[in-house]
Amino acid sequence: MSKVTITQVRGTVGQSKAHEGTLRALGLGKIGRTVEHTDSPSLAGMLRHVKHLVRVEGPRGVGSTEPRKSAGAGLAGAEAEKSSA
């Protein structure tokens, strides 16, 4: 399995206790701390929970920093193909 690097970029002030607990479980807790974890489905769920507090660097599959295509962009492309055909 591949490695994922996670860095906390925002603090927990004003966040729920669940978010604070998730950060602690990831090995974070202070802004600027960086940890490395093995990519897994449970890690993906934890990262979705605190995605607004961390920066993730690693494989595309688990919350990568690469932007995703929006749902609307895919529909516009499909309509354009139909009209050109």
HELIX and SHEET records of a PDB file:
HELIX    1   1 LYS A   17  LEU A   26  1                                  10    
HELIX    2   2 PRO A   41  HIS A   49  1                                   9    
HELIX    3   3 ALA A   71  SER A   84  1                                  14    
SHEET    1   A 3 THR A  34  THR A  38  0                                        
SHEET    2   A 3 LYS A   3  GLN A   8 -1                                        
SHEET    3   A 3 VAL A  54  GLU A  57 -1                                        
END                                                                             
